[in-house]
Amino acid sequence: MSLVMLQGRRQAAVKALLATAAFLPLGQQIVIFGLHFQFFRILIVIGFVRLVSRGETRGFSFNGVDKLFVAWALVATVCGALRDPDSIMGINCLGGAFNAFGTYFLIRVLIKDPAEALEHLRFLAVAVIVVALAMSWEYVLHRNLFAVFGGVLEFPEMRDNRFRCQGPFEHPILAGTFGATLFPLLMGLWFRGGHNRRLAFLGISACAFISMVAAASSGAALTCLTGATGFALWTMRTQMRYVRLGMVLIVAALSLVMKAPVWYIIARVSDLVGGTGWHRAYLIDQAVKYFGEWWLIGSSVTAHWASAGQVLAVDPRNMDITNDYIAQGLHGGVLGLGLFLAIIVSCFKIVGRVWRMGADSPFGPKLMWAFGVTLACHCTAFISISYYDQMQVFWFWLLAVFAALAVWLPKNAASGWVPQLPEPALPAHTLRAPETYRVGRAN
């Protein structure tokens, strides 16, 4: 992959990074003086050697998404150093900053034209098919093929009489989220038609199997259902402001009639589909209760949030923070959480502007819609899991594509194309013969 990164085309270099994240567990790493260099981190270093040696950073300029991303990563790094100076090299400080800056800006510089993301997407379709085949082996024979690399369990764990397959990822939920967040993108690729359809169909099937069956995760399943719902809303694409308003009104109404806080809906849903929804709702409860502890620079100790002792075996000082929004607050305080949400809002705005261009956009209207649905799927997944393994690479890839679109827009934006639904046919009795129409001044 390093050879591909150094010598290959720009699209091939991005694929090398995506392949390393998709197929190699984080257990594959080299430790030098206490510093952990996972293989995708080594590839990031090689990637920047490529950028410098080839002069591919020439002409690069920061846009709004880039600036928000830099601010978000810097806030998390500074807060981590202030909060816990002894662990400044850890994943929540310089280690996390290296992963974020390195992955995002490597991909961001390598994407000169947003249309190049189509080639990345075709490769991700192949990757998810390979991962699904390996996870089907794990599902049937209860042995993880990726365990040969180290860093993942050889035998899948069981919950509620179901084996939870994880493939190359650190946790079954993350494996399921990988499939669930690719599902809408491959649906968009299928709708794009042409020679993409066969590959897209196989990829869609693989995503559904990973997220709905193999991972045995209610969070991943709901994320996949979010993708399906997003495509179902295509018929209401010109009325989305009313859909968003309706969602806000429903949440407000539920908060008035429910005895518990509205986020305990997560627990109710979990009662129906399985999973640990109560823990996620309780976690939000505790984050609100202890807001004073983390609002400024975050917090590194949350064990006292767990009244029943639900702490991590590998880190007795903390609860299992299975919510990325809360994790962002714990890493960077209110400012870090606010910048994270600002990145998401900015990306949704970019999706809207590019989608309104219709066929003039780099992807076409339905695939562009799929990118927006994928962003919504990540927002759903963040409620049930915090990305802490190579799943971050695929999240940063998506943000880099949106940032590339933000650069492309000012140069290519049309003069205000607005999609129109088909006009209803007029009743026959309202039509007049052509000769009865006259050309003249409008009255």
C-alpha positions in Angstrom: 0.0 0.0 0.0 2.9 2.3 0.6 4.2 1.6 -2.9 0.8 2.4 -4.3 0.6 5.6 -2.2 4.0 6.8 -3.5 3.8 5.7 -7.1 0.1 5.4 -8.0 -2.4 7.9 -9.3 -4.2 10.2 -6.8 -7.3 8.0 -6.8 -5.2 4.9 -6.2 -3.5 6.6 -3.3 -6.8 7.3 -1.6 -7.9 3.7 -2.3 -4.7 2.5 -0.6 -5.6 4.3 2.6 -9.2 3.1 2.4 -8.1 -0.5 1.8 -5.7 -0.4 4.8 -8.5 0.9 7.0 -11.0 -1.7 5.7 -8.9 -4.8 5.9 -6.2 -4.4 8.6 -7.2 -4.3 12.3 -5.6 -1.7 14.5 -3.8 -4.6 16.2 -1.4 -4.4 13.3 1.0 -1.7 14.5 4.6 -0.9 15.3 5.5 0.6 18.7 8.5 2.9 18.8 9.5 4.5 22.2 5.9 4.1 23.4 4.4 5.6 20.3 1.9 3.4 18.5 2.1 3.5 14.7 -0.9 1.6 13.3 -0.5 0.7 9.6 -2.9 3.4 8.5 -0.8 5.9 10.5 2.3 4.8 8.7 0.5 5.2 5.4 -0.5 8.7 6.3 3.2 9.6 6.8 4.0 8.0 3.5 1.2 10.0 1.9 2.5 13.3 3.1 6.0 12.3 1.7 4.2 11.9 -1.6 2.4 15.2 -1.4 5.7 17.1 -0.7 7.8 15.2 -3.2 5.3 15.7 -6.0 4.3 19.2 -5.1 0.6 18.3 -4.9 -0.2 20.8 -2.2 0.3 23.7 -4.7 -2.9 25.6 -5.2 -4.5 24.2 -2.1 -6.6 26.8 -0.2 -8.7 26.5 3.0 -12.5 26.7 2.8 -15.1 26.9 5.5 -15.2 23.1 6.2 -11.4 23.0 6.4 -11.3 25.9 8.9 -14.0 24.3 11.1 -12.2 21.0 11.0 -8.9 22.6 12.0 -10.6 24.5 14.8 -12.3 21.3 16.1 -9.1 19.2 16.1 -7.1 22.0 17.8 -9.7 22.5 20.5 -9.8 18.8 21.3 -5.9 18.7 21.4 -5.6 21.7 23.6 -8.3 20.6 26.0 -6.8 17.1 26.2 -3.4 18.6 27.1 -4.9 20.9 29.7 -7.1 18.2 31.2 -4.5 15.4 31.4 -0.9 16.5 30.7 0.4 13.0 31.5 -1.4 11.4 28.6 -0.6 14.1 26.0 0.6 11.5 23.5 -2.7 9.5 23.9 -5.5 8.9 21.4 -7.5 11.8 23.0 -4.7 14.3 22.5 -1.8 14.3 20.0 -2.5 10.7 18.8 -6.1 11.7 17.9 -5.0 14.9 16.3 -2.5 13.1 14.1 -5.2 10.7 13.0 -7.7 13.5 12.3 -5.4 16.0 10.6 -3.4 13.3 8.7 -6.4 11.4 7.3 -8.6 14.4 6.5 -6.0 16.6 4.8 -4.2 13.7 3.0 -7.5 12.8 1.3 -8.6 16.5 0.9 -5.4 17.4 -1.0 -5.6 14.2 -3.2 -9.2 15.0 -4.3 -8.7 17.6 -7.0 -12.1 17.0 -8.5 -15.1 15.8 -6.5 -16.1 13.5 -9.3 -13.0 11.4 -8.4 -15.0 10.3 -5.3 -17.0 8.1 -7.7 -13.9 5.9 -8.2 -13.4 5.8 -4.4 -17.1 4.7 -4.0 -16.7 1.9 -6.5 -13.7 0.6 -4.6 -15.6 0.8 -1.3 -18.3 -1.3 -2.9 -15.6 -4.0 -3.6 -14.2 -3.6 0.0 -17.6 -4.0 1.7 -18.3 -7.2 -0.4 -14.9 -8.7 0.7 -15.6 -7.8 4.4 -19.1 -9.2 4.1 -17.8 -12.5 2.7 -15.3 -12.7 5.6 -18.0 -11.9 8.1 -20.3 -14.5 6.6 -17.6 -17.1 7.4 -17.4 -15.7 10.9 -21.2 -15.8 11.2 -21.5 -19.5 10.0 -18.3 -21.0 11.4 -17.8 -18.7 14.4 -14.2 -17.9 13.6 -12.9 -14.4 12.6 -10.6 -14.6 9.6 -9.1 -11.2 10.4 -7.8 -12.5 13.8 -4.7 -13.8 11.9 -3.6 -10.1 11.9 -4.1 -9.7 15.6 -6.1 -7.0 17.5 -9.6 -8.6 17.1 -11.2 -11.6 18.7 -10.7 -15.0 17.0 -14.1 -16.2 18.2 -17.1 -13.8 18.1 -18.9 -13.0 21.3 -22.5 -13.9 21.9 -25.4 -11.7 23.1 -29.1 -12.8 23.3 -28.2 -16.1 21.6 -26.8 -14.3 18.6 -23.2 -14.3 17.5 -21.9 -10.7 17.1 -19.4 -10.6 14.2 -16.9 -7.8 14.0 -14.6 -8.6 11.0 -11.5 -6.3 11.0 -13.1 -3.7 13.3 -12.7 -3.2 17.1 -16.3 -3.8 17.9 -19.4 -5.4 16.2 -21.2 -2.1 16.3 -18.4 -0.4 14.4 -18.5 -3.2 11.8 -22.2 -2.8 11.5 -21.9 0.9 11.2 -19.4 0.5 8.4 -22.0 -1.4 6.4 -24.9 0.8 7.4 -23.2 4.1 6.4 -22.1 2.7 3.0 -25.7 1.4 2.3 -27.1 4.8 1.0 -24.0 5.6 -1.0 -24.3 2.3 -2.9 -28.0 2.8 -3.3 -27.2 6.1 -5.0 -24.6 4.4 -7.1 -27.2 1.9 -8.2 -29.7 4.7 -9.1 -26.9 6.3 -11.2 -27.3 3.3 -13.5 -25.0 2.1 -16.3 -22.2 -0.4 -15.6 -22.3 0.6 -11.8 -25.5 -1.4 -11.2 -24.2 -4.9 -10.8 -21.4 -3.8 -8.4 -23.8 -1.6 -6.5 -26.4 -4.3 -6.1 -23.8 -6.7 -4.6 -22.5 -3.9 -2.4 -26.0 -3.1 -1.2 -26.6 -6.8 -0.3 -23.3 -6.9 1.6 -24.1 -3.7 3.5 -27.5 -5.1 4.5 -26.0 -8.4 5.7 -23.3 -6.7 7.7 -25.5 -4.2 9.4 -28.8 -6.1 9.8 -27.5 -9.7 10.4 -23.8 -10.3 11.1 -23.1 -7.5 13.6 -26.3 -8.2 15.7 -26.4 -4.6 16.6 -29.6 -2.6 17.0 -27.7 0.6 16.5 -26.3 -0.5 13.2 -29.7 -1.8 12.1 -31.4 1.6 12.9 -28.6 3.4 11.0 -29.3 1.2 8.0 -33.1 1.9 8.4 -32.2 5.6 8.5 -30.6 5.2 5.1 -33.7 3.5 3.7 -36.0 6.2 5.2 -33.8 8.9 3.6 -34.4 7.4 0.2 -38.1 7.0 0.9 -38.2 10.8 1.4 -37.0 11.3 -2.2 -40.6 11.9 -3.2 -40.8 14.8 -0.7 -37.4 16.2 -1.8 -38.9 19.7 -2.5 -40.7 19.8 0.9 -37.9 18.9 3.3 -38.3 22.0 5.3 -41.7 20.8 6.4 -40.3 17.3 7.2 -37.7 18.9 9.4 -40.3 21.1 11.1 -42.5 18.1 11.6 -39.7 16.2 13.3 -39.0 19.1 15.7 -42.7 19.4 16.5 -42.9 15.6 17.2 -40.0 15.7 19.6 -41.5 18.8 21.3 -44.8 17.0 21.7 -43.2 13.9 23.0 -41.2 15.9 25.6 -44.6 17.3 26.8 -46.4 14.0 27.2 -43.6 11.7 28.3 -42.8 11.3 32.0 -39.1 10.6 31.3 -36.9 12.9 29.2 -37.5 12.5 25.5 -34.2 10.7 24.9 -35.5 7.7 26.7 -37.3 6.9 23.4 -34.0 5.2 22.6 -34.6 2.8 25.5 -38.2 2.2 24.2 -36.9 1.4 20.7 -34.3 -0.9 22.2 -37.0 -2.8 24.0 -38.5 -3.6 20.6 -35.4 -4.4 18.6 -33.0 -5.4 21.3 -29.7 -3.8 22.4 -28.6 -1.6 25.3 -30.7 1.4 24.5 -31.3 2.1 28.2 -27.6 2.6 28.8 -27.5 5.1 25.9 -30.4 7.1 27.3 -29.0 7.0 30.8 -25.7 8.2 29.4 -27.4 11.3 28.0 -29.1 11.8 31.3 -25.8 11.8 33.2 -24.1 14.1 30.6 -26.8 16.7 31.3 -26.6 16.1 35.0 -22.9 16.6 35.2 -22.7 19.4 32.6 -20.8 21.6 35.0 -17.9 19.1 35.0 -17.2 19.0 31.2 -18.5 22.1 29.6 -15.2 24.0 29.7 -12.4 21.6 28.7 -14.1 18.3 28.8 -13.5 15.5 31.4 -11.3 12.5 31.7 -13.2 10.8 34.6 -16.8 9.6 34.3 -16.8 6.6 36.5 -18.9 8.4 39.1 -21.6 8.9 36.4 -22.3 5.2 36.7 -24.5 4.6 39.7 -24.4 0.8 39.2 -20.7 0.6 38.4 -21.0 0.4 34.6 -17.4 1.2 33.9 -14.9 0.0 31.3 -12.8 -3.0 32.3 -9.8 -1.5 30.5 -10.4 1.9 32.0 -12.0 1.8 35.5 -12.0 5.7 35.5 -14.7 5.9 32.8 -18.0 4.7 31.7 -18.4 3.2 28.2 -19.2 6.4 26.3 -21.3 4.9 23.5 -22.4 8.3 22.2 -20.1 10.4 19.9 -21.8 13.6 20.7 -21.1 13.2 24.4 -17.6 12.0 23.6 -17.0 15.2 21.6 -18.0 17.2 24.7 -15.8 15.1 27.0 -12.8 15.7 24.6 -13.3 19.4 23.8 -16.0 20.8 26.1 -19.0 22.8 24.7 -16.7 24.5 22.1 -15.5 21.2 20.7 -19.0 19.8 20.6 -20.3 23.0 18.9 -17.5 22.9 16.2 -18.3 19.2 15.6 -22.0 20.1 15.0 -21.0 23.1 12.9 -19.0 20.8 10.6 -22.1 18.6 10.1 -24.4 21.6 9.5 -22.0 23.0 6.9 -21.8 19.7 5.1 -25.6 19.5 4.9 -25.7 23.0 3.4 -23.1 21.9 0.8 -25.3 18.9 -0.1 -28.3 21.1 -0.5 -26.5 23.6 -2.8 -25.0 20.9 -5.0 -28.2 18.9 -5.2 -30.1 21.9 -6.5 -27.8 21.9 -9.5 -29.4 18.6 -10.7 -27.6 16.9 -13.6 -24.9 19.7 -13.6 -23.5 18.4 -10.2 -20.5 16.0 -10.2 -22.7 13.1 -9.1 -26.2 13.8 -10.4 -29.2 14.5 -8.1 -29.9 11.0 -6.7 -26.3 10.2 -5.8 -25.9 13.6 -4.3 -29.0 12.9 -2.3 -27.3 9.7 -1.2 -24.4 11.6 0.1 -26.8 13.7 2.2 -28.5 10.5 3.5 -25.1 9.0 4.4 -24.4 12.1 6.5 -27.7 11.6 8.2 -26.8 7.9 8.8 -23.6 9.0 10.5 -25.6 11.4 12.7 -27.8 8.4 13.7 -24.8 6.2 14.4 -23.2 8.8 16.6 -26.0 8.2 19.1 -25.0 4.6 19.6 -21.2 4.5 19.1 -18.2 6.7 19.3 -15.8 6.1 16.4 -12.5 5.1 17.9 -10.9 2.7 15.4 -10.4 2.8 11.7 -14.0 3.7 11.2 -12.7 7.3 11.6 -11.0 7.0 8.2 -14.3 6.6 6.4 -15.9 9.5 8.3 -13.0 11.8 7.4 -13.1 10.6 3.8 -16.8 11.7 3.6 -15.9 15.1 5.2 -13.1 15.6 2.7 -15.5 14.9 -0.2 -17.9 17.6 1.1 -15.0 20.0 1.5 -13.9 19.3 -2.2 -17.5 20.0 -3.2 -17.3 23.3 -1.3 -14.3 24.3 -3.4 -16.0 23.2 -6.7 -19.2 25.0 -6.0 -18.2 28.7 -6.6 -16.6 27.9 -9.9 -19.4 25.8 -11.3 -22.7 26.8 -9.5 -25.6 27.3 -11.8 -27.9 30.3 -11.7 -30.4 28.8 -9.3 -31.7 25.5 -10.8 -34.6 24.2 -8.6 -35.9 20.7 -9.0 -39.5 20.5 -10.0 -42.0 17.6 -9.6 -44.0 16.6 -12.7 -46.9 18.9 -13.4 -50.3 17.3 -13.2 -52.1 16.9 -16.5 -55.0 19.4 -17.1 -58.5 18.0 -17.4 -59.6 17.6 -21.0 -62.5 20.0 -20.7 -60.2 22.9 -19.8 -58.2 22.6 -23.1 -59.1 24.7 -26.1 -58.4 24.2 -29.7 -55.0 25.7 -30.8 -56.8 28.2 -33.1 -58.6 29.8 -30.1 -55.3 31.0 -28.6 -54.2 34.4 -29.8 -50.9 36.1 -29.5 -51.1 39.5 -28.0 -50.4 41.7 -25.0 -51.0 39.9 -21.7 -54.0 41.1 -19.8 
